[in-house]
């Protein structure tokens, strides 16, 4: 019984400590990639500086090339499910 209680406690506490990640992919033409990166940086800087109660913990921007297509993957990290 102690092992079951300990396992339940461990799983419940571990699930509360995890961050929430939101993923989305954007199709951007190669010719406009530089403008898109600058615009994304400007938007994120405004978001993080503009409000004391911003809900996003961090954000990542990745470029992804496959075949002849070019996309960006944006990953936003939130501290919990409520903030998302």
Secondary structure, DSSP 8 states (H G I E B T S, - for coil): -HHHHHHHHHHHHHHHT--EEEEEEEE--GGGHHHHHHHHHHHHHHHHHH-TT--EEEEEEEEEEETTEEEEEEEEEESSTTT-
